[in-house]
Amino acid sequence: PFHPNVSPSARRNAPTCLAFNVGCITSCACGYIGMKVAVYANVRTAHEAWLDLQKGFNVALRAGSVMGFCLVSLGVFVLFGLLVLFRGVLFSDKASDAEDLYEALAGYGLGGSSIALFGRVGGGIYTKAADVGADLSGKNEFGIDEDDPRNPACIADNVGDNVGDVAGMGADLFGSFAEATCAAFVIAGSSYKVADGIAGNYPATLFPLLLSSVGIVVGLATMMVVGCIYKVNDVSKIEGALKGVLNISTVLQTPAVVALAYYVLPARFALDETFDNVTPEKCIASVLLGLWSGLVIGYATEYYTSHTYRPVREISETQRVSAATGIIYGLALGYLSCIVPTICIGITVAVAHTVAGMYGIALGALGMLGTLTMGLAIDVYGPISDNAGGIAEMSKLGAEVRRKTDALDAAGNTTAAIGKGFAIGSAALVSLALFGAFTVRAKIVSVDILDPWTFTGLLYGAMMPYAFSAMTMKSVGTAANDMVEECMRQLKLIFEGSAKPDYERCIAISTDASLREMIAPGALVIVSPLLGGVLFGKNCTAGMLSGALVSGVQLAVSMSNSGGAWDNAKKYIESGGLGPDHAKGSNAHKAAVIGDTVGDPLKDTSGPSLNIVVKLSAIMSLVFGTVIADHSGPTGGPFWL
């Protein structure tokens, strides 16, 4: 333990710094493992699809599950290791030390979320610069596929899928898991001040971490059951099998949560003076609400983004007329798709907070992330299938193989949209849980929007997602312009027969743009809550977090679903859904390519990155909560008033 003369702030600062670095390294390791697996799997998926559709599907799904199991297992193992280290070496096992211990652990979530910011933003800019460049120069100008080996941006596009959709999504969901767990720990750790506080019961305080551990076992059982029940012997059965993964994992997780809560939690415990009679049943209700809300959000996302259903087909039909009408319909679809997720999140928050306060909301977030192993499996399945199609095209495996990989890819687009829905929903709950932990650490009793500094922060926070989205979308546009110009220059020479594709030049354009353009959006998210808190008080930071959460969630859902719908509308037309007169190469298809190009930065850069905006701003405020409180006036306003 620390020397008695060491100040309380120093007791937290060194362990927080250690936890931060460990969180960064763990997040990087998860992304690296995911990309390695994806690169190994996409060529094997293409080969197996050449032989049999079922084999190609199995390879892609199992490779995705490797990412899911590695991320959750590594996250749980490392966080538990830090907890044991802090408890056994740096802090005592007294209940009064629990608050400092768990606040220091919050650095782990900050580290994971910091890497996620750069993975999501940088990866999104990289992949969409290449994707938009390949689409506009290849398809619309020269009539070749984006995966045609003559297209100089095709390799950068395939690499970008791994960077943005595998490493970026993995880092994002790793951050959500780490932050939700740390938020629950911080809230539980502050209960040592009341009688029967859960902080005095070490096994019970581990309940949030054990929830994720049980999810690993449930994921293993799900993979065994799915292989027995779902036989993918036709392209029409792919989406059903992927949805079955979510359904089965959710059903199996439900009794596991109930059994774990009754085994670990005491019959009655307290969190604070208000919630002094919390029972296992109340915690179970919070977790299961998050778990089943996640499934409902997934189904709602599928309805609005899959071309199996009417909304996406409506977009395809309007694209017979022009690209503009398809874009208008897609924007309307995105706004409409916010309704169901908002209702689900609202119900979860209301019930969970009523029965267990902010601790209940943190458990709701962990409930939504309870099937994270399988959620990541079907999400990573998407880019693996996409790249398998690209490899099939570049290898000239034939139209039948490409038909199979296109079917796998189309289902992957839907599962990727479902994964984004999970990520956004869990980010909302995680952010609110972190907000609650921040109020505990900064000693904010209530957040009053009639307070002028709170309302000022609320307005600024609501503006942040829009400013962030503008920066990231403009970055994609700038990088895509450079990519299109380079591709056009090369393609003219390639078609003349005087040059070969220079893939490395396009990769360099995407790499340089992603590294350069992610600095400003990252600074906006990291600096804003700290600057607002230090200059204008803790009430301003509280308002800022509230505003960013409310506007960020709505914007993220609408952007992601609009982009996913435009993408699948294009694939519906390419599959002949509008008839032979409006198939690939027609005016309707060109309009769909434009819609898909507009949606690319929405669904793969700005939309998913907004998860990080709401989470990272909240975890920054939590970690630096004491600093913000120390620089606030007596009423929570600026210290200089």
SENUMAR-849881 format. One record per residue (C-alpha): x, y, z; residue number from 0; residue in one letter. Coordinates in nm, 3 decimals, decimal comma, padded with zeros to 5 digits. Layout:
<papas>
X  Y  Z  NUM  A
...
</papas>
This chain:
<papas>
00,000  00,000  00,000  0  P
00,094  00,363  -00,042  1  F
00,284  00,542  00,232  2  H
00,044  00,715  00,475  3  P
00,190  01,057  00,387  4  N
00,106  01,022  00,015  5  V
-00,182  01,254  -00,076  6  S
-00,517  01,104  -00,188  7  P
-00,481  01,255  -00,537  8  S
-00,136  01,100  -00,580  9  A
-00,276  00,764  -00,464  10  R
-00,513  00,775  -00,762  11  R
-00,296  00,943  -01,024  12  N
-00,018  00,685  -01,062  13  A
-00,254  00,382  -01,079  14  P
-00,484  00,574  -01,318  15  T
-00,189  00,639  -01,548  16  C
-00,094  00,271  -01,535  17  L
-00,452  00,163  -01,607  18  A
-00,469  00,409  -01,898  19  F
-00,160  00,265  -02,063  20  N
-00,277  -00,091  -02,010  21  V
-00,615  00,000  -02,164  22  G
-00,441  00,150  -02,469  23  C
-00,222  -00,157  -02,517  24  I
-00,513  -00,398  -02,474  25  T
-00,727  -00,209  -02,725  26  S
-00,441  -00,209  -02,979  27  C
-00,387  -00,582  -02,922  28  A
-00,756  -00,655  -02,983  29  C
-00,751  -00,457  -03,308  30  G
-00,431  -00,625  -03,424  31  Y
-00,568  -00,974  -03,355  32  I
-00,891  -00,888  -03,537  33  G
-00,712  -00,762  -03,847  34  M
-00,479  -01,063  -03,853  35  K
-00,775  -01,300  -03,833  36  V
-00,968  -01,109  -04,101  37  A
-00,674  -01,114  -04,343  38  V
-00,625  -01,487  -04,294  39  Y
-00,998  -01,557  -04,325  40  A
-01,103  -01,353  -04,630  41  N
-00,895  -01,552  -04,879  42  V
-01,012  -01,877  -04,720  43  R
-01,374  -01,761  -04,738  44  T
-01,332  -01,692  -05,110  45  A
-01,179  -02,036  -05,161  46  H
-01,450  -02,216  -04,962  47  E
-01,728  -02,024  -05,140  48  A
-01,577  -02,152  -05,465  49  W
-01,642  -02,504  -05,335  50  L
-01,962  -02,463  -05,129  51  D
-02,174  -02,178  -04,989  52  L
-02,210  -02,342  -04,646  53  Q
-01,833  -02,375  -04,610  54  K
-01,774  -02,013  -04,709  55  G
-02,034  -01,897  -04,455  56  F
-01,882  -02,111  -04,179  57  N
-01,531  -01,975  -04,234  58  V
-01,647  -01,611  -04,227  59  A
-01,863  -01,656  -03,916  60  L
-01,606  -01,856  -03,722  61  R
-01,334  -01,605  -03,805  62  A
-01,561  -01,329  -03,677  63  G
-01,618  -01,525  -03,357  64  S
-01,240  -01,545  -03,302  65  V
-01,236  -01,165  -03,287  66  M
-01,533  -01,164  -03,047  67  G
-01,388  -01,422  -02,809  68  F
-01,038  -01,270  -02,814  69  C
-01,161  -00,918  -02,744  70  L
-01,393  -01,005  -02,455  71  V
-01,156  -01,263  -02,301  72  S
-00,857  -01,031  -02,321  73  L
-01,059  -00,737  -02,187  74  G
-01,194  -00,934  -01,890  75  V
-00,860  -01,098  -01,810  76  F
-00,659  -00,775  -01,818  77  V
-00,915  -00,575  -01,620  78  L
-00,933  -00,846  -01,354  79  F
-00,553  -00,857  -01,343  80  G
-00,540  -00,481  -01,284  81  L
-00,802  -00,512  -01,013  82  L
-00,605  -00,783  -00,834  83  V
-00,283  -00,581  -00,866  84  L
-00,438  -00,263  -00,732  85  F
-00,619  -00,438  -00,450  86  R
-00,323  -00,650  -00,345  87  G
-00,035  -00,406  -00,390  88  V
-00,138  -00,042  -00,428  89  L
-00,453  -00,026  -00,212  90  F
-00,575  -00,209  00,094  91  S
-00,877  -00,439  00,089  92  D
-01,073  -00,207  00,320  93  K
-01,412  -00,088  00,196  94  A
-01,301  00,273  00,245  95  S
-01,025  00,220  -00,015  96  D
-01,269  00,084  -00,273  97  A
-01,362  00,430  -00,403  98  E
-01,002  00,528  -00,479  99  D
-00,929  00,185  -00,627  100  L
-01,221  00,187  -00,871  101  Y
-01,169  00,551  -00,968  102  E
-00,811  00,461  -01,058  103  A
-00,941  00,171  -01,268  104  L
-01,141  00,421  -01,477  105  A
-00,814  00,496  -01,658  106  G
-00,850  00,154  -01,823  107  Y
-01,172  00,266  -01,990  108  G
-01,015  00,595  -02,094  109  L
-00,724  00,414  -02,257  110  G
-00,954  00,183  -02,451  111  G
-01,176  00,468  -02,564  112  S
-00,881  00,686  -02,670  113  S
-00,754  00,418  -02,907  114  I
-01,110  00,361  -03,026  115  A
-01,136  00,727  -03,125  116  L
-00,836  00,704  -03,353  117  F
-00,932  00,358  -03,477  118  G
-01,284  00,467  -03,565  119  R
-01,203  00,812  -03,706  120  V
-00,872  00,727  -03,870  121  G
-00,996  00,390  -03,994  122  G
-01,319  00,544  -04,123  123  G
-01,136  00,814  -04,318  124  I
-00,893  00,556  -04,459  125  Y
-01,154  00,309  -04,579  126  T
-01,403  00,561  -04,715  127  K
-01,144  00,763  -04,905  128  A
-01,048  00,443  -05,087  129  A
-01,407  00,320  -05,126  130  D
-01,546  00,647  -05,264  131  V
-01,246  00,686  -05,493  132  G
-01,281  00,333  -05,627  133  A
-01,655  00,374  -05,683  134  D
-01,653  00,713  -05,854  135  L
-01,352  00,658  -06,077  136  S
-01,411  00,291  -06,158  137  G
-01,784  00,231  -06,173  138  K
-01,916  00,565  -06,292  139  N
-01,636  00,677  -06,524  140  E
-01,486  00,357  -06,666  141  F
-01,759  00,100  -06,599  142  G
-01,540  -00,139  -06,400  143  I
-01,601  -00,285  -06,054  144  D
-01,436  -00,137  -05,748  145  E
-01,267  -00,477  -05,700  146  D
-01,145  -00,501  -06,059  147  D
-00,764  -00,548  -06,041  148  P
-00,725  -00,265  -06,293  149  R
-00,874  -00,025  -06,038  150  N
-00,574  00,123  -05,852  151  P
-00,780  00,186  -05,536  152  A
-00,902  -00,175  -05,498  153  C
-00,625  -00,284  -05,256  154  I
-00,662  00,030  -05,043  155  A
-01,038  -00,037  -05,031  156  D
-00,985  -00,394  -04,908  157  N
-00,727  -00,285  -04,650  158  V
-00,964  -00,012  -04,532  159  G
-01,239  -00,265  -04,459  160  D
-01,007  -00,431  -04,208  161  N
-00,891  -00,103  -04,055  162  V
-01,230  00,062  -04,015  163  G
-01,480  -00,223  -03,979  164  D
-01,267  -00,475  -03,788  165  V
-01,012  -00,285  -03,580  166  A
-01,231  00,026  -03,546  167  G
-01,546  -00,160  -03,442  168  M
-01,346  -00,387  -03,210  169  G
-01,182  -00,092  -03,036  170  A
-01,520  00,083  -03,009  171  D
-01,694  -00,210  -02,842  172  L
-01,390  -00,286  -02,626  173  F
-01,412  00,073  -02,503  174  G
-01,783  00,030  -02,428  175  S
-01,719  -00,287  -02,228  176  F
-01,432  -00,131  -02,032  177  A
-01,617  00,194  -01,963  178  E
-01,943  00,030  -01,857  179  A
-01,757  -00,201  -01,620  180  T
-01,549  00,084  -01,475  181  C
-01,861  00,301  -01,432  182  A
-02,032  00,023  -01,237  183  A
-01,720  -00,020  -01,024  184  F
-01,695  00,353  -00,946  185  V
-02,062  00,376  -00,846  186  I
-02,038  00,061  -00,634  187  A
-01,711  00,179  -00,476  188  G
-01,873  00,496  -00,343  189  S
-02,121  00,291  -00,138  190  S
-01,875  00,231  00,148  191  Y
-02,017  00,544  00,315  192  K
-02,358  00,380  00,382  193  V
-02,454  00,078  00,589  194  A
-02,469  -00,251  00,393  195  D
-02,288  -00,085  00,100  196  G
-02,190  -00,325  -00,177  197  I
-01,833  -00,190  -00,159  198  A
-01,779  -00,402  00,153  199  G
-01,864  -00,724  -00,035  200  N
-01,578  -00,790  -00,277  201  Y
-01,737  -01,084  -00,467  202  P
-02,055  -00,881  -00,519  203  A
-01,862  -00,584  -00,658  204  T
-01,726  -00,818  -00,928  205  L
-02,077  -00,881  -01,062  206  F
-02,031  -00,642  -01,362  207  P
-01,710  -00,820  -01,466  208  L
-01,866  -01,162  -01,420  209  L
-02,150  -01,066  -01,654  210  L
-01,903  -01,033  -01,940  211  S
-01,728  -01,354  -01,836  212  S
-02,055  -01,547  -01,853  213  V
-02,110  -01,397  -02,199  214  G
-01,797  -01,581  -02,322  215  I
-01,939  -01,917  -02,213  216  V
-02,277  -01,831  -02,368  217  V
-02,101  -01,737  -02,692  218  G
-01,927  -02,075  -02,708  219  L
-02,257  -02,254  -02,653  220  A
-02,422  -02,037  -02,920  221  T
-02,162  -02,127  -03,185  222  M
-02,220  -02,497  -03,118  223  M
-02,599  -02,465  -03,136  224  V
-02,598  -02,246  -03,449  225  V
-02,391  -02,500  -03,641  226  G
-02,649  -02,770  -03,565  227  C
-02,968  -02,569  -03,632  228  I
-02,892  -02,347  -03,932  229  Y
-02,787  -02,498  -04,264  230  K
-02,691  -02,235  -04,519  231  V
-02,745  -02,431  -04,842  232  N
-02,902  -02,138  -05,026  233  D
-02,833  -01,763  -05,038  234  V
-03,181  -01,690  -04,899  235  S
-03,085  -01,858  -04,569  236  K
-02,778  -01,648  -04,490  237  I
-02,955  -01,362  -04,310  238  E
-03,169  -01,605  -04,110  239  G
-02,861  -01,787  -03,983  240  A
-02,692  -01,463  -03,879  241  L
-03,004  -01,346  -03,697  242  K
-03,018  -01,686  -03,531  243  G
-02,678  -01,617  -03,376  244  V
-02,822  -01,310  -03,201  245  L
-03,146  -01,483  -03,104  246  N
-02,983  -01,790  -02,954  247  I
-02,718  -01,594  -02,764  248  S
-02,980  -01,362  -02,616  249  T
-03,201  -01,652  -02,508  250  V
-02,908  -01,841  -02,352  251  L
-02,773  -01,530  -02,179  252  Q
-03,105  -01,468  -01,999  253  T
-03,100  -01,764  -01,754  254  P
-02,724  -01,724  -01,715  255  A
-02,773  -01,366  -01,589  256  V
-03,044  -01,476  -01,345  257  V
-02,832  -01,759  -01,203  258  A
-02,523  -01,538  -01,173  259  L
-02,710  -01,260  -00,991  260  A
-02,859  -01,495  -00,732  261  Y
-02,523  -01,666  -00,680  262  Y
-02,305  -01,355  -00,646  263  V
-02,520  -01,072  -00,510  264  L
-02,638  -01,053  -00,146  265  P
-03,010  -01,065  -00,071  266  A
-03,008  -00,692  -00,001  267  R
-02,744  -00,420  -00,037  268  F
-02,714  -00,043  -00,053  269  A
-02,564  00,192  -00,311  270  L
-02,630  00,525  -00,139  271  D
-02,885  00,687  00,092  272  E
-03,155  00,681  -00,177  273  T
-03,100  00,327  -00,307  274  F
-03,050  00,145  00,021  275  D
-03,260  -00,164  -00,054  276  N
-03,131  -00,304  -00,383  277  V
-03,198  -00,673  -00,444  278  T
-03,075  -00,927  -00,702  279  P
-03,414  -00,909  -00,874  280  E
-03,369  -00,537  -00,940  281  K
-03,022  -00,594  -01,086  282  C
-03,156  -00,878  -01,301  283  I
-03,429  -00,650  -01,436  284  A
-03,172  -00,385  -01,530  285  S
-02,945  -00,634  -01,709  286  V
-03,223  -00,811  -01,896  287  L
-03,377  -00,484  -02,011  288  L
-03,045  -00,391  -02,170  289  G
-03,001  -00,739  -02,316  290  L
-03,342  -00,759  -02,485  291  W
-03,339  -00,392  -02,585  292  S
-03,023  -00,469  -02,779  293  G
-03,201  -00,746  -02,966  294  L
-03,497  -00,521  -03,048  295  V
-03,262  -00,246  -03,169  296  I
-03,087  -00,506  -03,386  297  G
-03,415  -00,615  -03,546  298  Y
-03,525  -00,255  -03,602  299  A
-03,190  -00,179  -03,766  300  T
-03,226  -00,484  -03,989  301  E
-03,573  -00,375  -04,098  302  Y
-03,448  -00,034  -04,208  303  Y
-03,124  -00,148  -04,373  304  T
-03,194  -00,488  -04,533  305  S
-03,327  -00,504  -04,890  306  H
-03,547  -00,792  -04,777  307  T
-03,789  -00,530  -04,641  308  Y
-03,989  -00,248  -04,790  309  R
-03,794  00,066  -04,677  310  P
-03,476  -00,018  -04,873  311  V
-03,672  -00,135  -05,176  312  R
-03,855  00,198  -05,178  313  E
-03,518  00,372  -05,210  314  I
-03,424  00,144  -05,502  315  S
-03,749  00,221  -05,679  316  E
-03,701  00,598  -05,645  317  T
-03,351  00,563  -05,791  318  Q
-03,509  00,474  -06,124  319  R
-03,594  00,844  -06,146  320  V
-03,276  01,008  -06,013  321  S
-03,008  00,992  -05,747  322  A
-03,163  01,293  -05,570  323  A
-03,493  01,116  -05,495  324  T
-03,306  00,815  -05,357  325  G
-03,102  01,040  -05,129  326  I
-03,417  01,215  -05,003  327  I
-03,581  00,880  -04,923  328  Y
-03,263  00,757  -04,754  329  G
-03,242  01,061  -04,528  330  L
-03,607  01,018  -04,429  331  A
-03,545  00,649  -04,356  332  L
-03,254  00,736  -04,126  333  G
-03,457  00,987  -03,928  334  Y
-03,747  00,742  -03,898  335  L
-03,517  00,464  -03,778  336  S
-03,434  00,665  -03,462  337  C
-03,775  00,599  -03,309  338  I
-03,743  00,236  -03,195  339  V
-03,387  00,261  -03,053  340  P
-03,480  00,579  -02,865  341  T
-03,786  00,414  -02,710  342  I
-03,583  00,105  -02,610  343  C
-03,304  00,311  -02,455  344  I
-03,558  00,536  -02,279  345  G
-03,744  00,242  -02,123  346  I
-03,418  00,079  -02,012  347  T
-03,294  00,401  -01,853  348  V
-03,624  00,476  -01,678  349  A
-03,670  00,130  -01,526  350  V
-03,303  00,065  -01,444  351  A
-03,259  00,400  -01,272  352  H
-03,585  00,360  -01,080  353  T
-03,481  00,028  -00,929  354  V
-03,102  00,069  -00,890  355  A
-02,999  00,425  -00,978  356  G
-02,697  00,487  -01,197  357  M
-02,566  00,142  -01,105  358  Y
-02,872  -00,004  -01,275  359  G
-02,797  00,194  -01,592  360  I
-02,439  00,062  -01,595  361  A
-02,579  -00,291  -01,560  362  L
-02,820  -00,217  -01,845  363  G
-02,523  -00,121  -02,064  364  A
-02,342  -00,442  -01,969  365  L
-02,662  -00,634  -02,041  366  G
-02,671  -00,491  -02,393  367  M
-02,305  -00,590  -02,425  368  L
-02,371  -00,934  -02,274  369  G
-02,376  -01,094  -02,620  370  T
-02,071  -00,897  -02,731  371  L
-01,885  -01,210  -02,843  372  T
-02,161  -01,295  -03,091  373  M
-02,233  -00,933  -03,181  374  G
-01,871  -00,892  -03,289  375  L
-01,879  -01,228  -03,467  376  A
-02,158  -01,125  -03,704  377  I
-02,013  -00,775  -03,739  378  D
-01,663  -00,888  -03,840  379  V
-01,826  -01,146  -04,067  380  Y
-01,926  -00,848  -04,288  381  G
-01,581  -00,713  -04,390  382  P
-01,446  -01,069  -04,421  383  I
-01,723  -01,153  -04,672  384  S
-01,675  -00,820  -04,848  385  D
-01,304  -00,880  -04,898  386  N
-01,370  -01,240  -05,000  387  A
-01,581  -01,102  -05,285  388  G
-01,299  -00,867  -05,381  389  G
-01,048  -01,152  -05,386  390  I
-01,288  -01,363  -05,595  391  A
-01,316  -01,076  -05,845  392  E
-00,941  -01,017  -05,860  393  M
-00,874  -01,390  -05,892  394  S
-01,132  -01,427  -06,173  395  K
-01,307  -01,716  -05,995  396  L
-01,618  -01,682  -06,208  397  G
-01,970  -01,542  -06,190  398  A
-02,109  -01,821  -05,969  399  E
-01,847  -01,769  -05,699  400  V
-01,903  -01,393  -05,714  401  R
-02,279  -01,452  -05,679  402  R
-02,216  -01,646  -05,357  403  K
-01,973  -01,391  -05,214  404  T
-02,210  -01,105  -05,307  405  D
-02,487  -01,282  -05,115  406  A
-02,257  -01,328  -04,816  407  L
-02,154  -00,962  -04,844  408  D
-02,514  -00,832  -04,869  409  A
-02,602  -01,016  -04,549  410  A
-02,281  -00,881  -04,399  411  G
-02,388  -00,524  -04,473  412  N
-02,704  -00,584  -04,273  413  T
-02,518  -00,748  -03,983  414  T
-02,269  -00,460  -03,986  415  A
-02,562  -00,219  -03,953  416  A
-02,701  -00,433  -03,669  417  I
-02,359  -00,420  -03,502  418  G
-02,357  -00,042  -03,531  419  K
-02,704  -00,035  -03,372  420  G
-02,572  -00,236  -03,075  421  F
-02,270  -00,010  -03,051  422  A
-02,479  00,307  -03,053  423  I
-02,735  00,177  -02,804  424  G
-02,470  00,053  -02,564  425  S
-02,276  00,380  -02,608  426  A
-02,583  00,575  -02,493  427  A
-02,618  00,365  -02,177  428  L
-02,243  00,360  -02,113  429  V
-02,223  00,738  -02,150  430  S
-02,510  00,787  -01,906  431  L
-02,350  00,547  -01,657  432  A
-02,019  00,735  -01,687  433  L
-02,209  01,059  -01,641  434  F
-02,350  00,920  -01,316  435  G
-02,002  00,818  -01,203  436  A
-01,877  01,168  -01,289  437  F
-02,147  01,329  -01,073  438  T
-02,038  01,104  -00,787  439  V
-01,672  01,198  -00,823  440  R
-01,734  01,570  -00,885  441  A
-01,991  01,576  -00,601  442  K
-02,278  01,703  -00,817  443  I
-02,606  01,637  -00,636  444  V
-02,841  01,735  -00,922  445  S
-02,818  01,875  -01,274  446  V
-03,048  02,177  -01,314  447  D
-03,090  02,302  -01,673  448  I
-03,222  02,634  -01,536  449  L
-02,870  02,698  -01,412  450  D
-02,713  02,927  -01,679  451  P
-02,380  02,741  -01,686  452  W
-02,550  02,404  -01,715  453  T
-02,764  02,527  -02,003  454  F
-02,461  02,683  -02,174  455  T
-02,285  02,347  -02,152  456  G
-02,600  02,173  -02,279  457  L
-02,606  02,386  -02,595  458  L
-02,236  02,337  -02,660  459  Y
-02,259  01,963  -02,596  460  G
-02,552  01,928  -02,838  461  A
-02,345  02,108  -03,102  462  M
-02,035  01,887  -03,058  463  M
-02,162  01,583  -03,258  464  P
-02,249  01,809  -03,551  465  Y
-01,910  01,981  -03,548  466  A
-01,738  01,644  -03,517  467  F
-01,942  01,498  -03,805  468  S
-01,868  01,799  -04,023  469  A
-01,494  01,758  -03,963  470  M
-01,491  01,385  -04,038  471  T
-01,716  01,408  -04,344  472  M
-01,510  01,690  -04,489  473  K
-01,197  01,485  -04,425  474  S
-01,343  01,194  -04,622  475  V
-01,443  01,431  -04,901  476  G
-01,096  01,586  -04,920  477  T
-00,921  01,249  -04,920  478  A
-01,171  01,104  -05,171  479  A
-01,105  01,395  -05,409  480  N
-00,734  01,318  -05,401  481  D
-00,808  00,949  -05,451  482  M
-01,041  01,007  -05,748  483  V
-00,788  01,235  -05,918  484  E
-00,514  00,976  -05,873  485  E
-00,736  00,690  -05,994  486  C
-00,851  00,887  -06,298  487  M
-00,492  00,969  -06,387  488  R
-00,386  00,606  -06,358  489  Q
-00,692  00,453  -06,527  490  L
-00,644  00,658  -06,844  491  K
-00,290  00,520  -06,873  492  L
-00,402  00,169  -06,776  493  I
-00,673  00,156  -07,046  494  F
-00,424  00,290  -07,299  495  E
-00,198  -00,001  -07,206  496  G
00,095  00,221  -07,110  497  S
00,094  00,159  -06,733  498  A
-00,001  -00,087  -06,459  499  K
-00,203  -00,001  -06,144  500  P
00,005  00,165  -05,873  501  D
-00,171  00,029  -05,565  502  Y
00,085  00,167  -05,322  503  E
00,019  00,527  -05,429  504  R
-00,352  00,492  -05,340  505  C
-00,268  00,325  -05,009  506  I
-00,037  00,617  -04,928  507  A
-00,314  00,870  -05,004  508  I
-00,555  00,697  -04,763  509  S
-00,288  00,652  -04,494  510  T
-00,169  01,013  -04,504  511  D
-00,525  01,148  -04,501  512  A
-00,634  00,930  -04,207  513  S
-00,335  01,028  -03,993  514  L
-00,360  01,398  -04,076  515  R
-00,734  01,446  -04,061  516  E
-00,814  01,270  -03,733  517  M
-00,623  01,519  -03,517  518  I
-00,881  01,802  -03,511  519  A
-01,189  01,583  -03,435  520  P
-00,994  01,401  -03,164  521  G
-00,886  01,726  -03,002  522  A
-01,245  01,853  -03,003  523  L
-01,371  01,551  -02,807  524  V
-01,078  01,524  -02,563  525  I
-01,030  01,892  -02,482  526  V
-01,390  02,020  -02,470  527  S
-01,509  01,864  -02,138  528  P
-01,182  01,950  -01,963  529  L
-01,170  02,306  -02,090  530  L
-01,539  02,360  -02,018  531  G
-01,501  02,222  -01,665  532  G
-01,184  02,412  -01,572  533  V
-01,300  02,746  -01,715  534  L
-01,675  02,735  -01,652  535  F
-01,724  02,485  -01,370  536  G
-01,852  02,135  -01,316  537  K
-02,213  02,233  -01,394  538  N
-02,102  02,332  -01,745  539  C
-01,936  01,994  -01,795  540  T
-02,250  01,816  -01,671  541  A
-02,461  02,007  -01,924  542  G
-02,209  01,940  -02,199  543  M
-02,219  01,564  -02,140  544  L
-02,600  01,565  -02,140  545  S
-02,621  01,760  -02,467  546  G
-02,361  01,546  -02,645  547  A
-02,538  01,227  -02,539  548  L
-02,887  01,329  -02,652  549  V
-02,794  01,475  -02,991  550  S
-02,510  01,230  -03,059  551  G
-02,723  00,917  -03,026  552  V
-02,994  01,044  -03,262  553  Q
-02,741  01,162  -03,520  554  L
-02,542  00,837  -03,503  555  A
-02,850  00,618  -03,557  556  V
-02,983  00,822  -03,849  557  S
-02,642  00,846  -04,021  558  M
-02,559  00,476  -03,985  559  S
-02,897  00,354  -04,103  560  N
-02,923  00,595  -04,396  561  S
-02,581  00,485  -04,518  562  G
-02,659  00,116  -04,472  563  G
-02,990  00,153  -04,657  564  A
-02,825  00,327  -04,956  565  W
-02,560  00,054  -04,970  566  D
-02,814  -00,229  -04,974  567  N
-03,038  -00,041  -05,221  568  A
-02,742  -00,051  -05,461  569  K
-02,692  -00,423  -05,397  570  K
-03,065  -00,487  -05,452  571  Y
-03,040  -00,326  -05,795  572  I
-02,718  -00,515  -05,875  573  E
-02,890  -00,845  -05,790  574  S
-03,166  -00,770  -06,044  575  G
-03,433  -00,673  -05,794  576  G
-03,576  -00,404  -06,024  577  L
-03,567  -00,625  -06,331  578  G
-03,320  -00,663  -06,620  579  P
-03,387  -00,310  -06,750  580  D
-03,262  -00,156  -06,426  581  H
-02,972  -00,388  -06,338  582  A
-02,598  -00,328  -06,317  583  K
-02,481  -00,052  -06,551  584  G
-02,826  00,109  -06,588  585  S
-02,914  00,468  -06,495  586  N
-03,084  00,336  -06,179  587  A
-02,761  00,160  -06,083  588  H
-02,556  00,476  -06,140  589  K
-02,801  00,667  -05,919  590  A
-02,766  00,394  -05,654  591  A
-02,386  00,419  -05,670  592  V
-02,412  00,793  -05,603  593  I
-02,644  00,728  -05,306  594  G
-02,406  00,463  -05,173  595  D
-02,113  00,702  -05,213  596  T
-02,296  00,974  -05,019  597  V
-02,378  00,720  -04,746  598  G
-02,026  00,579  -04,714  599  D
-01,887  00,849  -04,481  600  P
-02,217  00,853  -04,289  601  L
-02,228  00,482  -04,207  602  K
-01,859  00,404  -04,178  603  D
-01,694  00,724  -04,055  604  T
-01,907  00,994  -03,892  605  S
-02,199  00,783  -03,764  606  G
-02,001  00,511  -03,582  607  P
-01,745  00,765  -03,459  608  S
-02,018  00,952  -03,270  609  L
-02,025  00,660  -03,024  610  N
-01,675  00,763  -02,925  611  I
-01,777  01,128  -02,892  612  V
-02,038  01,058  -02,625  613  V
-01,829  00,796  -02,443  614  K
-01,487  00,958  -02,454  615  L
-01,613  01,297  -02,340  616  S
-01,784  01,124  -02,045  617  A
-01,486  00,909  -01,943  618  I
-01,254  01,211  -01,971  619  M
-01,483  01,399  -01,734  620  S
-01,489  01,104  -01,494  621  L
-01,112  01,055  -01,485  622  V
-01,052  01,429  -01,436  623  F
-01,362  01,478  -01,219  624  G
-01,163  01,586  -00,915  625  T
-00,969  01,846  -01,118  626  V
-01,294  01,984  -01,261  627  I
-01,452  02,000  -00,915  628  A
-01,147  02,176  -00,770  629  D
-01,170  02,445  -01,039  630  H
-01,541  02,509  -00,982  631  S
-01,708  02,772  -00,770  632  G
-01,912  02,694  -00,456  633  P
-02,234  02,658  -00,662  634  T
-02,072  02,461  -00,948  635  G
-02,012  02,762  -01,173  636  G
-01,680  02,919  -01,276  637  P
-01,419  02,962  -01,003  638  F
-01,348  03,318  -01,119  639  W
-01,698  03,446  -01,037  640  L
</papas>
